Amino acid sequence: MAGLATGYISKKCQDEEAYIISTFTVLSLIVSLVLAPWQIQTLLLIAVFVSTNRFLKRS
């Protein structure tokens, strides 16, 4: 939720502020993925493998 809010705010800000806000957004995403329970991490890993496999088959 914080990432969505910072993304909205970054569209209204100047260049340097947008870089700081986008850095905060990426860091919060990484921290939330690290702190997520293993079940959610496993589901995300499976989703990445499936989507990558589909993408590679199309190419």
Predicted model as a PDB file, atoms N, CA, C, CB and O in Angstrom, pLDDT in the B-factor column:
MODEL        1                                                                  
ATOM      1  N   MET A   1       0.819  -1.190   0.000  1.00 63.00           N  
ATOM      2  CA  MET A   1       0.000   0.000   0.000  1.00 63.00           C  
ATOM      3  C   MET A   1       0.865   1.256   0.000  1.00 63.00           C  
ATOM      4  CB  MET A   1      -0.933  -0.004   1.200  1.00 63.00           C  
ATOM      5  O   MET A   1       0.563   2.244  -0.670  1.00 63.00           O  
ATOM      6  N   ALA A   2       1.944   1.191   0.766  1.00 64.00           N  
ATOM      7  CA  ALA A   2       2.846   2.346   0.811  1.00 64.00           C  
ATOM      8  C   ALA A   2       3.508   2.560  -0.539  1.00 64.00           C  
ATOM      9  CB  ALA A   2       3.916   2.159   1.901  1.00 64.00           C  
ATOM     10  O   ALA A   2       3.746   3.697  -0.946  1.00 64.00           O  
ATOM     11  N   GLY A   3       3.805   1.465  -1.239  1.00 64.00           N  
ATOM     12  CA  GLY A   3       4.410   1.584  -2.558  1.00 64.00           C  
ATOM     13  C   GLY A   3       3.485   2.257  -3.552  1.00 64.00           C  
ATOM     14  O   GLY A   3       3.929   3.057  -4.375  1.00 64.00           O  
ATOM     15  N   LEU A   4       2.193   1.934  -3.480  1.00 67.00           N  
ATOM     16  CA  LEU A   4       1.230   2.575  -4.378  1.00 67.00           C  
ATOM     17  C   LEU A   4       1.089   4.060  -4.067  1.00 67.00           C  
ATOM     18  CB  LEU A   4      -0.134   1.886  -4.276  1.00 67.00           C  
ATOM     19  O   LEU A   4       0.985   4.889  -4.971  1.00 67.00           O  
ATOM     20  N   ALA A   5       1.086   4.381  -2.788  1.00 71.00           N  
ATOM     21  CA  ALA A   5       0.974   5.788  -2.393  1.00 71.00           C  
ATOM     22  C   ALA A   5       2.194   6.579  -2.844  1.00 71.00           C  
ATOM     23  CB  ALA A   5       0.801   5.909  -0.873  1.00 71.00           C  
ATOM     24  O   ALA A   5       2.060   7.696  -3.342  1.00 71.00           O  
ATOM     25  N   THR A   6       3.378   6.011  -2.674  1.00 68.00           N  
ATOM     26  CA  THR A   6       4.577   6.725  -3.106  1.00 68.00           C  
ATOM     27  C   THR A   6       4.645   6.829  -4.620  1.00 68.00           C  
ATOM     28  CB  THR A   6       5.825   6.033  -2.579  1.00 68.00           C  
ATOM     29  O   THR A   6       5.161   7.815  -5.147  1.00 68.00           O  
ATOM     30  N   GLY A   7       4.134   5.833  -5.326  1.00 69.00           N  
ATOM     31  CA  GLY A   7       4.081   5.917  -6.783  1.00 69.00           C  
ATOM     32  C   GLY A   7       3.180   7.048  -7.250  1.00 69.00           C  
ATOM     33  O   GLY A   7       3.506   7.751  -8.207  1.00 69.00           O  
ATOM     34  N   TYR A   8       2.057   7.226  -6.586  1.00 71.00           N  
ATOM     35  CA  TYR A   8       1.144   8.316  -6.934  1.00 71.00           C  
ATOM     36  C   TYR A   8       1.782   9.663  -6.633  1.00 71.00           C  
ATOM     37  CB  TYR A   8      -0.183   8.176  -6.173  1.00 71.00           C  
ATOM     38  O   TYR A   8       1.673  10.600  -7.425  1.00 71.00           O  
ATOM     39  N   ILE A   9       2.445   9.757  -5.488  1.00 70.00           N  
ATOM     40  CA  ILE A   9       3.089  11.022  -5.099  1.00 70.00           C  
ATOM     41  C   ILE A   9       4.227  11.354  -6.051  1.00 70.00           C  
ATOM     42  CB  ILE A   9       3.617  10.945  -3.648  1.00 70.00           C  
ATOM     43  O   ILE A   9       4.439  12.523  -6.374  1.00 70.00           O  
ATOM     44  N   SER A  10       4.962  10.345  -6.506  1.00 68.00           N  
ATOM     45  CA  SER A  10       6.105  10.603  -7.385  1.00 68.00           C  
ATOM     46  C   SER A  10       5.677  11.200  -8.720  1.00 68.00           C  
ATOM     47  CB  SER A  10       6.880   9.317  -7.624  1.00 68.00           C  
ATOM     48  O   SER A  10       6.451  11.923  -9.347  1.00 68.00           O  
ATOM     49  N   LYS A  11       4.461  10.910  -9.160  1.00 70.00           N  
ATOM     50  CA  LYS A  11       3.988  11.505 -10.413  1.00 70.00           C  
ATOM     51  C   LYS A  11       3.733  12.999 -10.257  1.00 70.00           C  
ATOM     52  CB  LYS A  11       2.711  10.805 -10.884  1.00 70.00           C  
ATOM     53  O   LYS A  11       3.733  13.736 -11.244  1.00 70.00           O  
ATOM     54  N   LYS A  12       3.517  13.448  -9.028  1.00 69.00           N  
ATOM     55  CA  LYS A  12       3.233  14.851  -8.782  1.00 69.00           C  
ATOM     56  C   LYS A  12       4.481  15.657  -8.420  1.00 69.00           C  
ATOM     57  CB  LYS A  12       2.215  14.973  -7.684  1.00 69.00           C  
ATOM     58  O   LYS A  12       4.409  16.881  -8.307  1.00 69.00           O  
ATOM     59  N   CYS A  13       5.624  14.991  -8.237  1.00 69.00           N  
ATOM     60  CA  CYS A  13       6.833  15.648  -7.749  1.00 69.00           C  
ATOM     61  C   CYS A  13       7.798  15.966  -8.887  1.00 69.00           C  
ATOM     62  CB  CYS A  13       7.525  14.772  -6.711  1.00 69.00           C  
ATOM     63  O   CYS A  13       7.608  15.558 -10.033  1.00 69.00           O  
ATOM     64  N   GLN A  14       8.842  16.713  -8.522  1.00 68.00           N  
ATOM     65  CA  GLN A  14       9.908  17.032  -9.460  1.00 68.00           C  
ATOM     66  C   GLN A  14      10.838  15.836  -9.623  1.00 68.00           C  
ATOM     67  CB  GLN A  14      10.695  18.267  -8.989  1.00 68.00           C  
ATOM     68  O   GLN A  14      10.621  14.792  -9.009  1.00 68.00           O  
ATOM     69  N   ASP A  15      11.860  15.982 -10.438  1.00 72.00           N  
ATOM     70  CA  ASP A  15      12.734  14.871 -10.806  1.00 72.00           C  
ATOM     71  C   ASP A  15      13.450  14.241  -9.618  1.00 72.00           C  
ATOM     72  CB  ASP A  15      13.749  15.339 -11.800  1.00 72.00           C  
ATOM     73  O   ASP A  15      13.348  13.032  -9.409  1.00 72.00           O  
ATOM     74  N   GLU A  16      14.171  15.037  -8.836  1.00 76.00           N  
ATOM     75  CA  GLU A  16      14.974  14.478  -7.752  1.00 76.00           C  
ATOM     76  C   GLU A  16      14.104  13.826  -6.680  1.00 76.00           C  
ATOM     77  CB  GLU A  16      15.838  15.564  -7.128  1.00 76.00           C  
ATOM     78  O   GLU A  16      14.464  12.782  -6.138  1.00 76.00           O  
ATOM     79  N   GLU A  17      12.988  14.424  -6.380  1.00 74.00           N  
ATOM     80  CA  GLU A  17      12.073  13.836  -5.403  1.00 74.00           C  
ATOM     81  C   GLU A  17      11.509  12.510  -5.912  1.00 74.00           C  
ATOM     82  CB  GLU A  17      10.928  14.811  -5.086  1.00 74.00           C  
ATOM     83  O   GLU A  17      11.311  11.574  -5.137  1.00 74.00           O  
ATOM     84  N   ALA A  18      11.259  12.436  -7.185  1.00 72.00           N  
ATOM     85  CA  ALA A  18      10.729  11.204  -7.766  1.00 72.00           C  
ATOM     86  C   ALA A  18      11.748  10.078  -7.666  1.00 72.00           C  
ATOM     87  CB  ALA A  18      10.330  11.426  -9.230  1.00 72.00           C  
ATOM     88  O   ALA A  18      11.371   8.930  -7.433  1.00 72.00           O  
ATOM     89  N   TYR A  19      13.025  10.381  -7.836  1.00 76.00           N  
ATOM     90  CA  TYR A  19      14.059   9.347  -7.695  1.00 76.00           C  
ATOM     91  C   TYR A  19      14.126   8.835  -6.263  1.00 76.00           C  
ATOM     92  CB  TYR A  19      15.430   9.893  -8.120  1.00 76.00           C  
ATOM     93  O   TYR A  19      14.263   7.632  -6.041  1.00 76.00           O  
ATOM     94  N   ILE A  20      14.032   9.723  -5.305  1.00 78.00           N  
ATOM     95  CA  ILE A  20      14.077   9.327  -3.892  1.00 78.00           C  
ATOM     96  C   ILE A  20      12.859   8.471  -3.553  1.00 78.00           C  
ATOM     97  CB  ILE A  20      14.135  10.576  -2.969  1.00 78.00           C  
ATOM     98  O   ILE A  20      12.983   7.451  -2.875  1.00 78.00           O  
ATOM     99  N   ILE A  21      11.698   8.881  -4.019  1.00 74.00           N  
ATOM    100  CA  ILE A  21      10.469   8.130  -3.733  1.00 74.00           C  
ATOM    101  C   ILE A  21      10.493   6.765  -4.419  1.00 74.00           C  
ATOM    102  CB  ILE A  21       9.230   8.929  -4.187  1.00 74.00           C  
ATOM    103  O   ILE A  21      10.076   5.772  -3.823  1.00 74.00           O  
ATOM    104  N   SER A  22      10.970   6.702  -5.652  1.00 75.00           N  
ATOM    105  CA  SER A  22      11.020   5.413  -6.333  1.00 75.00           C  
ATOM    106  C   SER A  22      12.043   4.484  -5.686  1.00 75.00           C  
ATOM    107  CB  SER A  22      11.351   5.609  -7.811  1.00 75.00           C  
ATOM    108  O   SER A  22      11.842   3.269  -5.665  1.00 75.00           O  
ATOM    109  N   THR A  23      13.129   5.030  -5.161  1.00 80.00           N  
ATOM    110  CA  THR A  23      14.096   4.214  -4.424  1.00 80.00           C  
ATOM    111  C   THR A  23      13.457   3.643  -3.171  1.00 80.00           C  
ATOM    112  CB  THR A  23      15.342   5.039  -4.059  1.00 80.00           C  
ATOM    113  O   THR A  23      13.660   2.472  -2.851  1.00 80.00           O  
ATOM    114  N   PHE A  24      12.691   4.451  -2.461  1.00 80.00           N  
ATOM    115  CA  PHE A  24      11.983   3.977  -1.276  1.00 80.00           C  
ATOM    116  C   PHE A  24      10.983   2.880  -1.642  1.00 80.00           C  
ATOM    117  CB  PHE A  24      11.263   5.141  -0.582  1.00 80.00           C  
ATOM    118  O   PHE A  24      10.838   1.903  -0.908  1.00 80.00           O  
ATOM    119  N   THR A  25      10.312   3.036  -2.745  1.00 77.00           N  
ATOM    120  CA  THR A  25       9.336   2.041  -3.188  1.00 77.00           C  
ATOM    121  C   THR A  25      10.000   0.705  -3.495  1.00 77.00           C  
ATOM    122  CB  THR A  25       8.589   2.545  -4.419  1.00 77.00           C  
ATOM    123  O   THR A  25       9.501  -0.343  -3.085  1.00 77.00           O  
ATOM    124  N   VAL A  26      11.100   0.732  -4.199  1.00 79.00           N  
ATOM    125  CA  VAL A  26      11.813  -0.504  -4.539  1.00 79.00           C  
ATOM    126  C   VAL A  26      12.354  -1.174  -3.279  1.00 79.00           C  
ATOM    127  CB  VAL A  26      12.964  -0.213  -5.525  1.00 79.00           C  
ATOM    128  O   VAL A  26      12.264  -2.394  -3.135  1.00 79.00           O  
ATOM    129  N   LEU A  27      12.914  -0.385  -2.370  1.00 84.00           N  
ATOM    130  CA  LEU A  27      13.430  -0.950  -1.124  1.00 84.00           C  
ATOM    131  C   LEU A  27      12.315  -1.566  -0.283  1.00 84.00           C  
ATOM    132  CB  LEU A  27      14.156   0.124  -0.318  1.00 84.00           C  
ATOM    133  O   LEU A  27      12.507  -2.626   0.312  1.00 84.00           O  
ATOM    134  N   SER A  28      11.169  -0.924  -0.229  1.00 81.00           N  
ATOM    135  CA  SER A  28      10.057  -1.485   0.550  1.00 81.00           C  
ATOM    136  C   SER A  28       9.534  -2.764  -0.083  1.00 81.00           C  
ATOM    137  CB  SER A  28       8.921  -0.464   0.678  1.00 81.00           C  
ATOM    138  O   SER A  28       9.112  -3.676   0.628  1.00 81.00           O  
ATOM    139  N   LEU A  29       9.554  -2.846  -1.412  1.00 79.00           N  
ATOM    140  CA  LEU A  29       9.153  -4.081  -2.088  1.00 79.00           C  
ATOM    141  C   LEU A  29      10.112  -5.219  -1.761  1.00 79.00           C  
ATOM    142  CB  LEU A  29       9.091  -3.867  -3.605  1.00 79.00           C  
ATOM    143  O   LEU A  29       9.684  -6.337  -1.477  1.00 79.00           O  
ATOM    144  N   ILE A  30      11.396  -4.932  -1.802  1.00 84.00           N  
ATOM    145  CA  ILE A  30      12.392  -5.965  -1.496  1.00 84.00           C  
ATOM    146  C   ILE A  30      12.268  -6.426  -0.054  1.00 84.00           C  
ATOM    147  CB  ILE A  30      13.811  -5.442  -1.760  1.00 84.00           C  
ATOM    148  O   ILE A  30      12.312  -7.627   0.216  1.00 84.00           O  
ATOM    149  N   VAL A  31      12.115  -5.497   0.868  1.00 86.00           N  
ATOM    150  CA  VAL A  31      11.979  -5.864   2.283  1.00 86.00           C  
ATOM    151  C   VAL A  31      10.714  -6.680   2.508  1.00 86.00           C  
ATOM    152  CB  VAL A  31      11.960  -4.607   3.171  1.00 86.00           C  
ATOM    153  O   VAL A  31      10.738  -7.656   3.258  1.00 86.00           O  
ATOM    154  N   SER A  32       9.622  -6.301   1.878  1.00 83.00           N  
ATOM    155  CA  SER A  32       8.379  -7.050   2.067  1.00 83.00           C  
ATOM    156  C   SER A  32       8.476  -8.460   1.487  1.00 83.00           C  
ATOM    157  CB  SER A  32       7.213  -6.304   1.426  1.00 83.00           C  
ATOM    158  O   SER A  32       7.883  -9.390   2.032  1.00 83.00           O  
ATOM    159  N   LEU A  33       9.214  -8.629   0.394  1.00 84.00           N  
ATOM    160  CA  LEU A  33       9.405  -9.969  -0.154  1.00 84.00           C  
ATOM    161  C   LEU A  33      10.312 -10.818   0.724  1.00 84.00           C  
ATOM    162  CB  LEU A  33       9.980  -9.884  -1.553  1.00 84.00           C  
ATOM    163  O   LEU A  33      10.105 -12.024   0.850  1.00 84.00           O  
ATOM    164  N   VAL A  34      11.313 -10.195   1.329  1.00 87.00           N  
ATOM    165  CA  VAL A  34      12.212 -10.938   2.223  1.00 87.00           C  
ATOM    166  C   VAL A  34      11.486 -11.361   3.487  1.00 87.00           C  
ATOM    167  CB  VAL A  34      13.443 -10.090   2.583  1.00 87.00           C  
ATOM    168  O   VAL A  34      11.701 -12.464   3.988  1.00 87.00           O  
ATOM    169  N   LEU A  35      10.631 -10.498   4.005  1.00 90.00           N  
ATOM    170  CA  LEU A  35       9.934 -10.783   5.255  1.00 90.00           C  
ATOM    171  C   LEU A  35       8.639 -11.575   5.066  1.00 90.00           C  
ATOM    172  CB  LEU A  35       9.631  -9.497   5.960  1.00 90.00           C  
ATOM    173  O   LEU A  35       7.988 -11.929   6.049  1.00 90.00           O  
ATOM    174  N   ALA A  36       8.262 -11.851   3.841  1.00 88.00           N  
ATOM    175  CA  ALA A  36       7.032 -12.595   3.575  1.00 88.00           C  
ATOM    176  C   ALA A  36       7.178 -14.042   4.036  1.00 88.00           C  
ATOM    177  CB  ALA A  36       6.677 -12.544   2.076  1.00 88.00           C  
ATOM    178  O   ALA A  36       8.283 -14.584   4.032  1.00 88.00           O  
ATOM    179  N   PRO A  37       6.079 -14.665   4.429  1.00 93.00           N  
ATOM    180  CA  PRO A  37       6.130 -16.083   4.804  1.00 93.00           C  
ATOM    181  C   PRO A  37       6.580 -16.943   3.622  1.00 93.00           C  
ATOM    182  CB  PRO A  37       4.751 -16.556   5.308  1.00 93.00           C  
ATOM    183  O   PRO A  37       6.445 -16.542   2.466  1.00 93.00           O  
ATOM    184  N   TRP A  38       7.112 -18.117   3.919  1.00 91.00           N  
ATOM    185  CA  TRP A  38       7.679 -18.967   2.870  1.00 91.00           C  
ATOM    186  C   TRP A  38       6.618 -19.422   1.880  1.00 91.00           C  
ATOM    187  CB  TRP A  38       8.363 -20.179   3.485  1.00 91.00           C  
ATOM    188  O   TRP A  38       6.937 -19.691   0.722  1.00 91.00           O  
ATOM    189  N   GLN A  39       5.360 -19.516   2.310  1.00 92.00           N  
ATOM    190  CA  GLN A  39       4.308 -19.931   1.388  1.00 92.00           C  
ATOM    191  C   GLN A  39       4.121 -18.892   0.281  1.00 92.00           C  
ATOM    192  CB  GLN A  39       2.986 -20.152   2.144  1.00 92.00           C  
ATOM    193  O   GLN A  39       3.978 -19.247  -0.889  1.00 92.00           O  
ATOM    194  N   ILE A  40       4.121 -17.627   0.647  1.00 89.00           N  
ATOM    195  CA  ILE A  40       3.967 -16.559  -0.339  1.00 89.00           C  
ATOM    196  C   ILE A  40       5.188 -16.494  -1.247  1.00 89.00           C  
ATOM    197  CB  ILE A  40       3.747 -15.204   0.356  1.00 89.00           C  
ATOM    198  O   ILE A  40       5.058 -16.292  -2.454  1.00 89.00           O  
ATOM    199  N   GLN A  41       6.362 -16.662  -0.674  1.00 88.00           N  
ATOM    200  CA  GLN A  41       7.580 -16.662  -1.485  1.00 88.00           C  
ATOM    201  C   GLN A  41       7.569 -17.813  -2.488  1.00 88.00           C  
ATOM    202  CB  GLN A  41       8.823 -16.757  -0.585  1.00 88.00           C  
ATOM    203  O   GLN A  41       8.004 -17.649  -3.628  1.00 88.00           O  
ATOM    204  N   THR A  42       7.075 -18.972  -2.068  1.00 91.00           N  
ATOM    205  CA  THR A  42       6.994 -20.118  -2.973  1.00 91.00           C  
ATOM    206  C   THR A  42       6.005 -19.851  -4.105  1.00 91.00           C  
ATOM    207  CB  THR A  42       6.585 -21.382  -2.202  1.00 91.00           C  
ATOM    208  O   THR A  42       6.290 -20.167  -5.260  1.00 91.00           O  
ATOM    209  N   LEU A  43       4.854 -19.274  -3.788  1.00 91.00           N  
ATOM    210  CA  LEU A  43       3.876 -18.943  -4.827  1.00 91.00           C  
ATOM    211  C   LEU A  43       4.439 -17.931  -5.817  1.00 91.00           C  
ATOM    212  CB  LEU A  43       2.594 -18.397  -4.197  1.00 91.00           C  
ATOM    213  O   LEU A  43       4.218 -18.055  -7.022  1.00 91.00           O  
ATOM    214  N   LEU A  44       5.156 -16.941  -5.326  1.00 86.00           N  
ATOM    215  CA  LEU A  44       5.767 -15.957  -6.217  1.00 86.00           C  
ATOM    216  C   LEU A  44       6.832 -16.593  -7.103  1.00 86.00           C  
ATOM    217  CB  LEU A  44       6.377 -14.816  -5.406  1.00 86.00           C  
ATOM    218  O   LEU A  44       6.949 -16.251  -8.280  1.00 86.00           O  
ATOM    219  N   LEU A  45       7.603 -17.510  -6.545  1.00 86.00           N  
ATOM    220  CA  LEU A  45       8.629 -18.202  -7.326  1.00 86.00           C  
ATOM    221  C   LEU A  45       7.997 -19.043  -8.426  1.00 86.00           C  
ATOM    222  CB  LEU A  45       9.492 -19.085  -6.417  1.00 86.00           C  
ATOM    223  O   LEU A  45       8.489 -19.057  -9.555  1.00 86.00           O  
ATOM    224  N   ILE A  46       6.918 -19.739  -8.110  1.00 90.00           N  
ATOM    225  CA  ILE A  46       6.211 -20.532  -9.117  1.00 90.00           C  
ATOM    226  C   ILE A  46       5.641 -19.626 -10.211  1.00 90.00           C  
ATOM    227  CB  ILE A  46       5.079 -21.357  -8.461  1.00 90.00           C  
ATOM    228  O   ILE A  46       5.713 -19.955 -11.394  1.00 90.00           O  
ATOM    229  N   ALA A  47       5.077 -18.490  -9.813  1.00 87.00           N  
ATOM    230  CA  ALA A  47       4.529 -17.555 -10.797  1.00 87.00           C  
ATOM    231  C   ALA A  47       5.616 -17.025 -11.722  1.00 87.00           C  
ATOM    232  CB  ALA A  47       3.831 -16.391 -10.093  1.00 87.00           C  
ATOM    233  O   ALA A  47       5.382 -16.863 -12.919  1.00 87.00           O  
ATOM    234  N   VAL A  48       6.790 -16.756 -11.187  1.00 84.00           N  
ATOM    235  CA  VAL A  48       7.902 -16.279 -12.016  1.00 84.00           C  
ATOM    236  C   VAL A  48       8.331 -17.360 -12.998  1.00 84.00           C  
ATOM    237  CB  VAL A  48       9.096 -15.854 -11.136  1.00 84.00           C  
ATOM    238  O   VAL A  48       8.561 -17.073 -14.173  1.00 84.00           O  
ATOM    239  N   PHE A  49       8.442 -18.605 -12.528  1.00 87.00           N  
ATOM    240  CA  PHE A  49       8.840 -19.685 -13.421  1.00 87.00           C  
ATOM    241  C   PHE A  49       7.817 -19.904 -14.537  1.00 87.00           C  
ATOM    242  CB  PHE A  49       9.030 -20.971 -12.631  1.00 87.00           C  
ATOM    243  O   PHE A  49       8.197 -20.103 -15.690  1.00 87.00           O  
ATOM    244  N   VAL A  50       6.542 -19.868 -14.210  1.00 87.00           N  
ATOM    245  CA  VAL A  50       5.497 -20.083 -15.215  1.00 87.00           C  
ATOM    246  C   VAL A  50       5.503 -18.959 -16.241  1.00 87.00           C  
ATOM    247  CB  VAL A  50       4.114 -20.184 -14.548  1.00 87.00           C  
ATOM    248  O   VAL A  50       5.445 -19.217 -17.443  1.00 87.00           O  
ATOM    249  N   SER A  51       5.574 -17.713 -15.779  1.00 85.00           N  
ATOM    250  CA  SER A  51       5.555 -16.594 -16.711  1.00 85.00           C  
ATOM    251  C   SER A  51       6.818 -16.557 -17.566  1.00 85.00           C  
ATOM    252  CB  SER A  51       5.399 -15.284 -15.955  1.00 85.00           C  
ATOM    253  O   SER A  51       6.753 -16.214 -18.747  1.00 85.00           O  
ATOM    254  N   THR A  52       7.955 -16.903 -16.989  1.00 84.00           N  
ATOM    255  CA  THR A  52       9.199 -16.949 -17.764  1.00 84.00           C  
ATOM    256  C   THR A  52       9.141 -18.042 -18.810  1.00 84.00           C  
ATOM    257  CB  THR A  52      10.402 -17.167 -16.844  1.00 84.00           C  
ATOM    258  O   THR A  52       9.588 -17.856 -19.941  1.00 84.00           O  
ATOM    259  N   ASN A  53       8.595 -19.169 -18.433  1.00 80.00           N  
ATOM    260  CA  ASN A  53       8.474 -20.289 -19.374  1.00 80.00           C  
ATOM    261  C   ASN A  53       7.565 -19.904 -20.537  1.00 80.00           C  
ATOM    262  CB  ASN A  53       7.927 -21.549 -18.659  1.00 80.00           C  
ATOM    263  O   ASN A  53       7.881 -20.209 -21.687  1.00 80.00           O  
ATOM    264  N   ARG A  54       6.458 -19.248 -20.263  1.00 77.00           N  
ATOM    265  CA  ARG A  54       5.549 -18.810 -21.336  1.00 77.00           C  
ATOM    266  C   ARG A  54       6.222 -17.784 -22.235  1.00 77.00           C  
ATOM    267  CB  ARG A  54       4.255 -18.219 -20.745  1.00 77.00           C  
ATOM    268  O   ARG A  54       6.067 -17.813 -23.455  1.00 77.00           O  
ATOM    269  N   PHE A  55       6.974 -16.875 -21.616  1.00 75.00           N  
ATOM    270  CA  PHE A  55       7.654 -15.846 -22.403  1.00 75.00           C  
ATOM    271  C   PHE A  55       8.705 -16.461 -23.313  1.00 75.00           C  
ATOM    272  CB  PHE A  55       8.300 -14.809 -21.484  1.00 75.00           C  
ATOM    273  O   PHE A  55       8.839 -16.051 -24.466  1.00 75.00           O  
ATOM    274  N   LEU A  56       9.446 -17.432 -22.816  1.00 77.00           N  
ATOM    275  CA  LEU A  56      10.487 -18.062 -23.624  1.00 77.00           C  
ATOM    276  C   LEU A  56       9.901 -18.893 -24.755  1.00 77.00           C  
ATOM    277  CB  LEU A  56      11.370 -18.934 -22.751  1.00 77.00           C  
ATOM    278  O   LEU A  56      10.511 -18.995 -25.820  1.00 77.00           O  
ATOM    279  N   LYS A  57       8.729 -19.489 -24.547  1.00 80.00           N  
ATOM    280  CA  LYS A  57       8.104 -20.280 -25.606  1.00 80.00           C  
ATOM    281  C   LYS A  57       7.613 -19.396 -26.751  1.00 80.00           C  
ATOM    282  CB  LYS A  57       6.942 -21.094 -25.041  1.00 80.00           C  
ATOM    283  O   LYS A  57       7.604 -19.830 -27.903  1.00 80.00           O  
ATOM    284  N   ARG A  58       7.208 -18.172 -26.452  1.00 74.00           N  
ATOM    285  CA  ARG A  58       6.730 -17.251 -27.485  1.00 74.00           C  
ATOM    286  C   ARG A  58       7.867 -16.716 -28.330  1.00 74.00           C  
ATOM    287  CB  ARG A  58       5.976 -16.097 -26.856  1.00 74.00           C  
ATOM    288  O   ARG A  58       7.663 -16.394 -29.501  1.00 74.00           O  
ATOM    289  N   SER A  59       9.050 -16.616 -27.769  1.00 59.00           N  
ATOM    290  CA  SER A  59      10.184 -16.033 -28.510  1.00 59.00           C  
ATOM    291  C   SER A  59      10.781 -16.984 -29.494  1.00 59.00           C  
ATOM    292  CB  SER A  59      11.251 -15.580 -27.567  1.00 59.00           C  
ATOM    293  O   SER A  59      11.737 -16.636 -30.186  1.00 59.00           O  
TER     294      SER A  59                                                      
ENDMDL                                                                          
END                                                                             
